[in-house]
Amino acid sequence: MRVSRSPCYKWLKREPSPSQLRLEWLREQIQEVYDNYNETYGYRRITIYLNYYKDAKVNHKCVYRLMKLMGLQAVIRRKGYQYKPSKPQHVADNVLDRQFDKDYEPRQVLLTDITEFKYGENCKAYLSAILDYGDNKIIAHKLSKRNNNQLVEDTVVQIEDEIISGETLFHSDRGFQYTSYFFKKFVDEHGLIQSMLSVGKCIDNGPMENFWGIIKVEMYLLNTYDSFEALEADIARYIDFYNNERVTLAMGLKIPA
């Protein structure tokens, strides 16, 4: 091959360059983040994590290329299912009207809903949660084996002391719990501004639906639950992670100053 000895031995004894060392370090960090968060972080969130928590000063394009070489890909969100609304007893107007592009103060806009989980052999559990849109945090939640008015009552009583009478807007769908006499009484007693999405328009409660998709993809679909208690503990753990640790794209892809 017309290659002399000296360049071959020089190549064998070479020291890795700073750029090679940095790329190897980035690969190790990417793999660590990817594994720690159950393969739920894509290249954007991993870029944000590395820049904020590891001071990596790395571009998202570099992370994308490395993840592609490493064969790493985040889990993909699945489409939800449509539902048929029940006949309401007390209906409120859609006061919020999809105004999700505004900056809200904490406890100014609260979104709520109920979703379903399965565990064991054909058992169902129902999770009721309240999302503070101003803080983007789950401020109350309750898991129950029954989808009834008591489930919603056990959820809303957790925020009684945080409601700002006459200012807090409470947005929900038209499910029977939120149109019941109990809930109407709760709204009146605490001075809530009640808002309900339009019939069959889940997008009117988009941020809440988005949270359901996130918790199911990043927690529920990655595990198998044999008992109600195991599911309940994992939901509590994930909500704490979502409120206090989870990286969001809203943090931005730019390298921090």
Backbone as CSV, one residue per row, in Angstrom:
resi,resn,N_x,N_y,N_z,CA_x,CA_y,CA_z,C_x,C_y,C_z
1,MET,0.825,-1.220,0.000,0.000,0.000,0.000,0.856,1.266,0.000
2,ARG,2.178,1.072,-0.068,3.101,2.198,-0.143,3.003,3.122,1.082
3,VAL,2.818,2.523,2.223,2.784,3.296,3.470,4.039,2.963,4.266
4,SER,4.777,3.980,4.674,6.013,3.739,5.413,5.715,3.422,6.882
5,ARG,6.724,2.915,7.578,6.548,2.486,8.957,6.289,3.652,9.914
6,SER,7.085,4.688,9.799,7.027,5.762,10.800,5.644,6.419,10.923
7,PRO,4.951,6.757,9.821,3.592,7.328,9.984,2.615,6.344,10.643
8,CYS,2.774,5.037,10.364,1.876,4.039,10.960,2.037,4.007,12.476
9,TYR,3.295,3.949,12.951,3.531,3.918,14.389,3.132,5.238,15.052
10,LYS,3.352,6.327,14.319,2.940,7.638,14.846,1.422,7.683,15.025
11,TRP,0.685,7.096,14.060,-0.783,7.087,14.130,-1.259,6.199,15.286
12,LEU,-0.599,5.074,15.472,-0.976,4.155,16.549,-0.748,4.757,17.932
13,LYS,0.281,5.597,18.055,0.641,6.179,19.347,0.047,7.574,19.554
14,ARG,-0.788,7.992,18.624,-1.318,9.355,18.687,-2.182,9.566,19.918
15,GLU,-2.235,10.789,20.404,-3.127,11.179,21.487,-4.397,11.777,20.888
16,PRO,-5.577,11.484,21.448,-6.814,12.066,20.906,-6.803,13.587,21.036
17,SER,-7.328,14.248,20.037,-7.365,15.711,20.023,-8.431,16.214,20.996
18,PRO,-8.373,17.485,21.387,-9.405,18.047,22.280,-10.817,17.907,21.715
19,SER,-10.942,18.076,20.403,-12.273,17.952,19.804,-12.788,16.518,19.886
20,GLN,-11.878,15.541,19.710,-12.291,14.138,19.829,-12.687,13.803,21.266
21,LEU,-11.933,14.324,22.220,-12.261,14.097,23.624,-13.606,14.708,23.973
22,ARG,-13.878,15.891,23.437,-15.153,16.556,23.718,-16.327,15.769,23.135
23,LEU,-16.166,15.276,21.890,-17.233,14.506,21.266,-17.498,13.218,22.036
24,GLU,-16.434,12.584,22.528,-16.607,11.359,23.306,-17.331,11.657,24.620
25,TRP,-16.986,12.783,25.238,-17.670,13.187,26.475,-19.147,13.469,26.217
26,LEU,-19.427,14.142,25.087,-20.818,14.435,24.737,-21.602,13.158,24.504
27,ARG,-21.003,12.195,23.844,-21.674,10.906,23.608,-22.023,10.226,24.931
28,GLU,-21.102,10.265,25.879,-21.358,9.658,27.182,-22.484,10.373,27.913
29,GLN,-22.484,11.718,27.843,-23.525,12.491,28.516,-24.889,12.268,27.869
30,ILE,-24.922,12.213,26.553,-26.176,11.981,25.828,-26.758,10.629,26.203
31,GLN,-25.902,9.599,26.228,-26.367,8.256,26.569,-26.899,8.220,27.998
32,GLU,-26.230,8.928,28.898,-26.650,8.957,30.300,-28.022,9.602,30.459
33,VAL,-28.221,10.763,29.807,-29.516,11.460,29.887,-30.604,10.611,29.241
34,TYR,-30.304,10.034,28.093,-31.268,9.197,27.363,-31.733,8.021,28.219
35,ASP,-30.794,7.381,28.913,-31.131,6.223,29.756,-31.856,6.651,31.026
36,ASN,-31.399,7.739,31.641,-31.984,8.180,32.913,-33.441,8.564,32.779
37,TYR,-33.828,9.077,31.616,-35.207,9.537,31.426,-36.002,8.609,30.521
38,ASN,-35.654,7.321,30.581,-36.447,6.265,29.935,-36.686,6.500,28.450
39,GLU,-35.665,7.037,27.771,-35.715,7.225,26.314,-36.797,8.208,25.882
40,THR,-37.218,9.113,26.785,-38.285,10.063,26.464,-37.757,11.407,25.970
41,TYR,-36.452,11.659,26.113,-35.881,12.935,25.675,-35.320,12.802,24.256
42,GLY,-35.766,13.688,23.360,-35.208,13.775,22.024,-34.009,14.720,22.018
43,TYR,-33.504,15.015,20.815,-32.277,15.809,20.744,-32.469,17.232,21.265
44,ARG,-33.677,17.794,21.130,-33.906,19.158,21.621,-33.822,19.209,23.144
45,ARG,-34.542,18.309,23.810,-34.535,18.324,25.275,-33.164,17.925,25.837
46,ILE,-32.492,17.009,25.171,-31.151,16.639,25.633,-30.198,17.819,25.480
47,THR,-30.341,18.583,24.400,-29.515,19.789,24.217,-29.741,20.770,25.355
48,ILE,-31.008,21.006,25.688,-31.331,21.932,26.780,-30.766,21.409,28.090
49,TYR,-30.935,20.126,28.347,-30.436,19.537,29.596,-28.918,19.712,29.712
50,LEU,-28.195,19.390,28.649,-26.734,19.479,28.693,-26.263,20.912,28.903
51,ASN,-26.957,21.858,28.285,-26.542,23.255,28.416,-26.866,23.833,29.785
52,TYR,-28.027,23.450,30.342,-28.450,24.020,31.622,-27.811,23.318,32.817
53,TYR,-27.670,21.990,32.721,-27.223,21.242,33.884,-25.768,20.775,33.796
54,LYS,-25.212,20.717,32.582,-23.835,20.259,32.418,-22.911,21.338,31.864
55,ASP,-23.472,22.526,31.560,-22.679,23.627,31.003,-21.909,23.169,29.766
56,ALA,-22.587,22.412,28.892,-21.918,21.792,27.747,-21.638,22.777,26.617
57,LYS,-22.446,23.835,26.492,-22.296,24.803,25.409,-22.268,24.090,24.057
58,VAL,-23.310,23.294,23.835,-23.387,22.497,22.615,-24.603,22.909,21.798
59,ASN,-24.492,22.823,20.481,-25.569,23.168,19.568,-26.477,21.962,19.356
60,HIS,-27.773,22.214,19.158,-28.709,21.104,18.983,-28.421,20.281,17.731
61,LYS,-27.802,20.904,16.713,-27.466,20.164,15.500,-26.391,19.116,15.783
62,CYS,-25.450,19.460,16.657,-24.406,18.507,17.037,-25.008,17.335,17.805
63,VAL,-25.911,17.628,18.735,-26.563,16.564,19.507,-27.374,15.666,18.586
64,TYR,-28.058,16.276,17.615,-28.850,15.502,16.654,-27.963,14.536,15.869
65,ARG,-26.807,15.028,15.392,-25.905,14.173,14.610,-25.365,13.021,15.455
66,LEU,-24.978,13.335,16.701,-24.443,12.286,17.563,-25.492,11.241,17.901
67,MET,-26.725,11.690,18.187,-27.790,10.733,18.502,-28.108,9.847,17.298
68,LYS,-28.027,10.431,16.119,-28.276,9.651,14.907,-27.203,8.580,14.735
69,LEU,-25.930,8.947,14.990,-24.835,7.984,14.904,-24.974,6.891,15.970
70,MET,-25.500,7.271,17.136,-25.644,6.320,18.239,-26.927,5.502,18.147
71,GLY,-27.789,5.849,17.183,-29.043,5.119,17.017,-30.053,5.387,18.105
72,LEU,-30.043,6.606,18.665,-30.952,6.966,19.749,-32.104,7.804,19.214
73,GLN,-33.316,7.465,19.619,-34.506,8.201,19.207,-35.524,8.180,20.335
74,ALA,-36.130,9.330,20.606,-37.110,9.426,21.687,-38.393,8.700,21.317
75,VAL,-39.134,8.278,22.347,-40.436,7.664,22.094,-41.362,8.679,21.454
76,ILE,-42.283,8.214,20.653,-43.156,9.086,19.858,-44.532,9.167,20.493
77,ARG,-45.074,10.382,20.539,-46.426,10.563,21.079,-47.450,9.880,20.183
78,ARG,-48.450,9.276,20.804,-49.530,8.639,20.055,-50.763,9.521,20.045
79,LYS,-51.557,9.373,19.013,-52.780,10.168,18.909,-53.811,9.706,19.928
80,GLY,-54.583,10.653,20.443,-55.619,10.317,21.409,-56.908,9.881,20.728
81,TYR,-57.890,9.610,21.539,-59.179,9.161,21.026,-60.240,10.230,21.274
82,GLN,-61.218,10.302,20.388,-62.326,11.232,20.552,-63.300,10.690,21.596
83,TYR,-64.047,11.579,22.198,-65.031,11.156,23.178,-66.357,11.853,22.912
84,LYS,-67.426,11.293,23.450,-68.750,11.887,23.309,-69.142,12.548,24.628
85,PRO,-69.416,13.850,24.613,-69.748,14.549,25.854,-71.107,14.130,26.399
86,SER,-71.251,14.188,27.721,-72.524,13.860,28.359,-73.416,15.098,28.415
87,LYS,-74.698,14.890,28.706,-75.632,16.010,28.800,-75.402,16.774,30.104
88,PRO,-75.141,18.061,30.018,-74.789,18.840,31.214,-75.999,19.290,32.024
89,GLN,-75.780,19.558,33.332,-76.807,20.137,34.196,-76.599,21.648,34.324
90,HIS,-75.349,22.059,34.627,-75.007,23.483,34.717,-73.863,23.757,33.755
91,VAL,-74.124,24.553,32.747,-73.142,24.815,31.692,-72.626,26.238,31.814
92,ALA,-71.313,26.409,31.564,-70.690,27.733,31.560,-70.159,28.028,30.167
93,ASP,-70.003,29.302,29.854,-69.452,29.705,28.562,-67.959,29.410,28.496
94,ASN,-67.441,29.373,27.286,-66.007,29.176,27.086,-65.298,30.520,27.256
95,VAL,-65.108,30.911,28.509,-64.510,32.211,28.810,-63.047,32.259,28.378
96,LEU,-62.329,31.165,28.576,-60.905,31.131,28.220,-60.704,31.259,26.717
97,ASP,-61.544,30.568,25.938,-61.568,30.706,24.483,-60.184,30.530,23.844
98,ARG,-59.456,29.517,24.274,-58.148,29.156,23.705,-57.111,30.280,23.781
99,GLN,-57.216,31.138,24.756,-56.232,32.224,24.886,-55.004,31.695,25.643
100,PHE,-54.294,30.778,24.993,-53.146,30.139,25.616,-51.833,30.858,25.311
101,ASP,-51.890,31.914,24.507,-50.669,32.614,24.133,-50.368,33.797,25.053
102,LYS,-51.173,33.988,26.080,-50.955,35.093,27.009,-50.093,34.647,28.192
103,ASP,-49.488,35.618,28.851,-48.721,35.344,30.070,-49.639,35.507,31.278
104,TYR,-49.863,34.414,31.993,-50.763,34.439,33.143,-49.967,34.355,34.450
105,GLU,-50.523,34.963,35.469,-49.938,34.872,36.801,-50.336,33.534,37.431
106,PRO,-49.559,33.051,38.408,-49.950,31.821,39.111,-51.344,31.935,39.714
107,ARG,-52.115,30.886,39.605,-53.482,30.745,40.110,-54.488,31.632,39.362
108,GLN,-54.077,32.190,38.239,-55.002,33.009,37.457,-55.863,32.149,36.537
109,VAL,-55.256,31.126,35.929,-55.975,30.205,35.040,-55.649,28.770,35.454
110,LEU,-56.680,28.030,35.870,-56.520,26.633,36.257,-57.275,25.747,35.267
111,LEU,-56.618,24.722,34.768,-57.223,23.776,33.835,-57.362,22.422,34.525
112,THR,-58.435,21.728,34.237,-58.645,20.435,34.902,-59.284,19.432,33.951
113,ASP,-59.113,18.163,34.278,-59.693,17.093,33.468,-59.478,15.769,34.200
114,ILE,-60.059,14.704,33.649,-59.907,13.348,34.185,-59.483,12.432,33.054
115,THR,-58.531,11.550,33.333,-58.118,10.570,32.329,-58.097,9.182,32.950
116,GLU,-57.977,8.175,32.097,-58.102,6.779,32.535,-56.789,6.024,32.377
117,PHE,-56.484,5.171,33.349,-55.341,4.270,33.282,-55.830,2.847,33.550
118,LYS,-55.123,1.867,33.003,-55.448,0.469,33.261,-54.318,-0.181,34.041
119,TYR,-54.668,-1.131,34.898,-53.673,-1.863,35.673,-54.208,-3.256,35.974
120,GLY,-53.294,-4.145,36.350,-53.716,-5.509,36.674,-54.420,-6.168,35.505
121,GLU,-55.427,-6.984,35.821,-56.210,-7.657,34.790,-57.551,-6.945,34.623
122,ASN,-57.621,-6.101,33.603,-58.855,-5.385,33.254,-59.362,-4.455,34.349
123,CYS,-58.462,-3.909,35.154,-58.847,-2.925,36.168,-58.562,-1.515,35.654
124,LYS,-59.385,-0.568,36.088,-59.227,0.811,35.639,-59.064,1.751,36.826
125,ALA,-58.265,2.782,36.615,-58.104,3.852,37.605,-58.297,5.177,36.883
126,TYR,-58.789,6.167,37.624,-59.099,7.466,37.020,-58.307,8.556,37.748
127,LEU,-57.583,9.348,36.956,-56.750,10.414,37.515,-57.380,11.771,37.227
128,SER,-57.672,12.500,38.294,-58.149,13.872,38.191,-57.000,14.796,38.561
129,ALA,-56.770,15.842,37.769,-55.646,16.739,38.034,-56.025,18.173,37.688
130,ILE,-55.325,19.104,38.329,-55.510,20.532,38.064,-54.164,21.114,37.664
131,LEU,-54.119,21.730,36.496,-52.902,22.342,35.969,-52.978,23.849,36.110
132,ASP,-52.012,24.429,36.816,-51.891,25.890,36.894,-51.169,26.343,35.634
133,TYR,-51.906,26.981,34.723,-51.312,27.343,33.433,-50.265,28.442,33.572
134,GLY,-50.404,29.289,34.578,-49.421,30.347,34.798,-48.079,29.796,35.225
135,ASP,-48.106,28.774,36.086,-46.875,28.152,36.594,-46.459,26.926,35.787
136,ASN,-47.384,26.414,34.969,-47.193,25.146,34.257,-46.831,24.033,35.235
137,LYS,-47.624,23.927,36.292,-47.417,22.888,37.294,-48.744,22.236,37.661
138,ILE,-48.689,20.972,37.999,-49.856,20.266,38.513,-49.950,20.576,40.001
139,ILE,-50.998,21.303,40.407,-51.094,21.749,41.798,-52.037,20.878,42.627
140,ALA,-52.728,19.959,41.988,-53.588,19.027,42.729,-53.863,17.819,41.840
141,HIS,-53.916,16.650,42.456,-54.279,15.454,41.700,-54.813,14.396,42.652
142,LYS,-55.610,13.507,42.098,-56.200,12.419,42.893,-56.458,11.234,41.973
143,LEU,-56.015,10.050,42.395,-56.269,8.823,41.652,-57.320,8.014,42.384
144,SER,-58.285,7.507,41.636,-59.381,6.763,42.250,-59.770,5.587,41.369
145,LYS,-60.414,4.599,41.994,-60.922,3.463,41.235,-62.299,3.757,40.642
146,ARG,-62.859,4.916,40.998,-64.195,5.286,40.507,-64.157,6.688,39.902
147,ASN,-64.832,6.818,38.776,-64.946,8.114,38.113,-66.280,8.739,38.517
148,ASN,-66.261,9.507,39.602,-67.503,10.069,40.121,-67.277,11.483,40.659
149,ASN,-68.314,12.060,41.245,-68.211,13.410,41.791,-67.218,13.481,42.950
150,GLN,-67.110,12.399,43.723,-66.199,12.391,44.859,-64.751,12.574,44.399
151,LEU,-64.417,12.014,43.244,-63.063,12.147,42.709,-62.722,13.615,42.463
152,VAL,-63.641,14.344,41.850,-63.408,15.763,41.587,-63.394,16.558,42.887
153,GLU,-64.283,16.212,43.802,-64.317,16.911,45.090,-62.997,16.741,45.840
154,ASP,-62.458,15.505,45.860,-61.193,15.256,46.538,-60.027,15.994,45.877
155,THR,-60.200,16.350,44.612,-59.145,17.090,43.893,-59.227,18.582,44.175
156,VAL,-60.419,19.163,44.042,-60.537,20.628,44.146,-60.355,21.128,45.583
157,VAL,-60.667,20.295,46.580,-60.488,20.752,47.963,-59.014,20.984,48.287
158,GLN,-58.112,20.410,47.490,-56.675,20.598,47.715,-56.226,22.023,47.409
159,ILE,-57.014,22.767,46.638,-56.596,24.120,46.238,-57.499,25.201,46.832
160,GLU,-58.350,24.842,47.783,-59.290,25.818,48.348,-58.587,27.071,48.855
161,ASP,-57.450,26.900,49.499,-56.748,28.039,50.094,-55.950,28.843,49.073
162,GLU,-55.851,28.345,47.847,-55.046,29.023,46.831,-55.893,29.780,45.814
163,ILE,-57.198,29.610,45.870,-58.085,30.283,44.924,-58.154,31.782,45.221
164,ILE,-58.081,32.596,44.183,-58.234,34.047,44.319,-59.671,34.382,43.929
165,SER,-60.495,34.652,44.906,-61.920,34.877,44.654,-62.130,36.021,43.667
166,GLY,-62.951,35.759,42.655,-63.257,36.768,41.653,-62.216,36.905,40.563
167,GLU,-61.080,36.193,40.691,-60.013,36.311,39.698,-59.604,34.970,39.096
168,THR,-59.651,33.897,39.875,-59.216,32.590,39.380,-60.224,32.033,38.387
169,LEU,-59.754,31.733,37.174,-60.605,31.133,36.144,-60.376,29.625,36.162
170,PHE,-61.467,28.861,36.223,-61.394,27.401,36.313,-62.002,26.820,35.043
171,HIS,-61.158,26.191,34.215,-61.565,25.729,32.886,-61.602,24.207,32.843
172,SER,-62.686,23.656,32.337,-62.855,22.201,32.284,-63.663,21.822,31.050
173,ASP,-63.871,20.508,30.882,-64.790,20.062,29.843,-66.213,20.052,30.404
174,ARG,-67.131,19.437,29.680,-68.525,19.410,30.112,-68.904,18.059,30.699
175,GLY,-67.938,17.389,31.318,-68.220,16.121,31.972,-69.218,16.297,33.103
176,PHE,-69.881,15.216,33.481,-70.969,15.312,34.466,-70.483,15.832,35.814
177,GLN,-69.199,15.594,36.140,-68.699,16.082,37.440,-68.659,17.610,37.483
178,TYR,-68.283,18.225,36.359,-68.105,19.681,36.330,-69.413,20.430,36.049
179,THR,-70.445,19.689,35.659,-71.751,20.323,35.449,-72.736,19.947,36.559
180,SER,-72.242,19.282,37.595,-73.103,18.806,38.679,-73.468,19.941,39.640
181,TYR,-74.440,19.657,40.494,-74.865,20.639,41.500,-73.735,20.880,42.512
182,PHE,-73.011,19.814,42.852,-71.903,19.975,43.791,-70.881,20.971,43.266
183,PHE,-70.479,20.805,42.003,-69.421,21.661,41.471,-69.907,23.102,41.307
184,LYS,-71.173,23.262,40.927,-71.732,24.619,40.809,-71.698,25.324,42.168
185,LYS,-71.981,24.575,43.227,-71.939,25.138,44.577,-70.516,25.515,44.950
186,PHE,-69.545,24.655,44.614,-68.137,24.937,44.911,-67.685,26.205,44.187
187,VAL,-68.065,26.342,42.936,-67.700,27.530,42.145,-68.262,28.795,42.775
188,ASP,-69.528,28.760,43.166,-70.181,29.940,43.750,-69.583,30.306,45.114
189,GLU,-69.324,29.304,45.945,-68.808,29.570,47.293,-67.405,30.161,47.276
190,HIS,-66.605,29.826,46.266,-65.212,30.272,46.226,-64.978,31.400,45.208
191,GLY,-66.031,31.869,44.593,-65.902,32.998,43.680,-65.082,32.688,42.440
192,LEU,-65.173,31.467,41.961,-64.438,31.090,40.762,-65.113,31.625,39.503
193,ILE,-64.317,31.916,38.491,-64.847,32.238,37.163,-64.845,30.923,36.389
194,GLN,-66.013,30.350,36.156,-66.084,29.035,35.524,-66.083,29.163,34.010
195,SER,-65.321,28.297,33.378,-65.219,28.264,31.918,-65.247,26.819,31.463
196,MET,-65.950,26.557,30.360,-66.038,25.195,29.823,-65.747,25.196,28.336
197,LEU,-65.079,24.137,27.885,-64.783,24.038,26.460,-66.044,23.754,25.668
198,SER,-65.982,24.020,24.382,-67.127,23.780,23.508,-67.353,22.283,23.347
199,VAL,-68.558,21.904,22.953,-68.917,20.491,22.831,-67.998,19.791,21.828
200,GLY,-67.343,18.722,22.302,-66.510,17.913,21.426,-65.227,18.562,20.968
201,LYS,-64.816,19.667,21.607,-63.606,20.388,21.195,-62.509,20.229,22.253
202,CYS,-61.805,19.098,22.235,-60.743,18.855,23.213,-59.638,19.893,23.110
203,ILE,-59.457,20.472,21.931,-58.392,21.453,21.733,-58.614,22.696,22.596
204,ASP,-59.871,22.937,23.016,-60.152,24.071,23.901,-59.486,23.904,25.262
205,ASN,-59.085,22.679,25.583,-58.361,22.399,26.827,-57.001,21.791,26.491
206,GLY,-56.388,22.347,25.451,-55.168,21.803,24.875,-54.036,21.516,25.850
207,PRO,-53.647,22.470,26.723,-52.534,22.203,27.643,-52.790,21.030,28.584
208,MET,-54.044,20.859,29.011,-54.376,19.738,29.894,-54.282,18.415,29.129
209,GLU,-54.805,18.405,27.909,-54.714,17.213,27.079,-53.251,16.890,26.779
210,ASN,-52.452,17.931,26.616,-51.034,17.734,26.353,-50.352,17.045,27.535
211,PHE,-50.724,17.445,28.753,-50.138,16.796,29.932,-50.511,15.323,29.991
212,TRP,-51.775,14.998,29.677,-52.161,13.583,29.672,-51.291,12.800,28.695
213,GLY,-51.059,13.367,27.518,-50.220,12.677,26.541,-48.806,12.479,27.045
214,ILE,-48.273,13.504,27.722,-46.895,13.437,28.215,-46.739,12.364,29.285
215,ILE,-47.625,12.360,30.283,-47.473,11.403,31.383,-47.681,9.967,30.903
216,LYS,-48.520,9.782,29.909,-48.750,8.423,29.417,-47.567,7.931,28.586
217,VAL,-46.995,8.811,27.773,-45.861,8.402,26.947,-44.586,8.256,27.768
218,GLU,-44.337,9.186,28.686,-43.071,9.207,29.411,-43.087,8.356,30.684
219,MET,-44.260,7.870,31.108,-44.319,7.039,32.308,-45.146,5.778,32.095
220,TYR,-46.442,5.966,31.831,-47.388,4.853,31.855,-47.084,3.788,30.805
221,LEU,-46.839,4.194,29.553,-46.631,3.229,28.473,-45.278,2.524,28.552
222,LEU,-44.395,3.004,29.429,-43.080,2.389,29.572,-43.058,1.314,30.666
223,ASN,-44.184,1.156,31.365,-44.221,0.230,32.500,-45.486,-0.619,32.466
224,THR,-45.485,-1.656,33.286,-46.669,-2.488,33.482,-47.022,-2.440,34.965
225,TYR,-48.285,-2.172,35.262,-48.702,-2.004,36.656,-49.644,-3.132,37.063
226,ASP,-49.254,-3.830,38.103,-50.057,-4.953,38.591,-51.040,-4.530,39.676
227,SER,-50.798,-3.370,40.299,-51.664,-2.956,41.398,-51.974,-1.467,41.327
228,PHE,-53.055,-1.083,41.961,-53.450,0.325,42.054,-52.393,1.130,42.791
229,GLU,-51.832,0.554,43.851,-50.839,1.256,44.682,-49.572,1.576,43.899
230,ALA,-49.133,0.621,43.062,-47.928,0.852,42.262,-48.154,1.974,41.254
231,LEU,-49.323,1.977,40.616,-49.664,3.039,39.670,-49.755,4.384,40.374
232,GLU,-50.378,4.406,41.532,-50.538,5.648,42.295,-49.180,6.233,42.691
233,ALA,-48.269,5.382,43.133,-46.936,5.846,43.558,-46.150,6.395,42.377
234,ASP,-46.260,5.734,41.221,-45.521,6.188,40.047,-46.077,7.512,39.523
235,ILE,-47.386,7.686,39.588,-47.991,8.945,39.154,-47.527,10.085,40.051
236,ALA,-47.508,9.863,41.350,-47.048,10.899,42.281,-45.585,11.252,42.011
237,ARG,-44.773,10.226,41.752,-43.360,10.471,41.463,-43.196,11.265,40.174
238,TYR,-43.976,10.897,39.136,-43.827,11.585,37.858,-44.291,13.038,37.945
239,ILE,-45.380,13.295,38.644,-45.872,14.664,38.767,-44.849,15.541,39.486
240,ASP,-44.187,14.993,40.488,-43.124,15.736,41.169,-41.979,16.030,40.195
241,PHE,-41.622,15.051,39.371,-40.593,15.241,38.342,-41.029,16.296,37.328
242,TYR,-42.296,16.217,36.883,-42.812,17.170,35.892,-42.781,18.593,36.438
243,ASN,-43.145,18.759,37.701,-43.208,20.101,38.290,-41.836,20.700,38.559
244,ASN,-40.863,19.862,38.896,-39.614,20.398,39.434,-38.352,20.120,38.632
245,GLU,-38.420,19.183,37.690,-37.169,18.789,37.038,-37.248,18.694,35.524
246,ARG,-38.395,18.359,34.980,-38.494,18.033,33.558,-38.084,19.196,32.669
247,VAL,-37.226,18.913,31.703,-36.801,19.909,30.719,-37.930,20.133,29.720
248,THR,-38.190,21.398,29.372,-39.201,21.725,28.373,-38.561,22.523,27.250
249,LEU,-39.136,22.413,26.053,-38.607,23.142,24.910,-38.746,24.643,25.078
250,ALA,-39.651,25.073,25.974,-39.823,26.501,26.212,-38.567,27.130,26.824
251,MET,-37.688,26.286,27.374,-36.440,26.797,27.933,-35.515,27.292,26.841
252,GLY,-35.754,26.876,25.588,-34.978,27.371,24.451,-33.787,26.515,24.142
253,LEU,-33.438,26.471,22.831,-32.311,25.665,22.371,-31.010,26.442,22.390
254,LYS,-31.047,27.746,22.635,-29.838,28.545,22.611,-28.935,28.191,23.776
255,ILE,-27.629,28.322,23.539,-26.668,28.066,24.595,-26.768,29.193,25.625
256,PRO,-26.913,28.869,26.920,-27.024,29.922,27.934,-25.785,30.802,27.967
257,ALA,-25.970,32.073,28.241,-24.845,33.011,28.295,-23.889,32.611,29.415
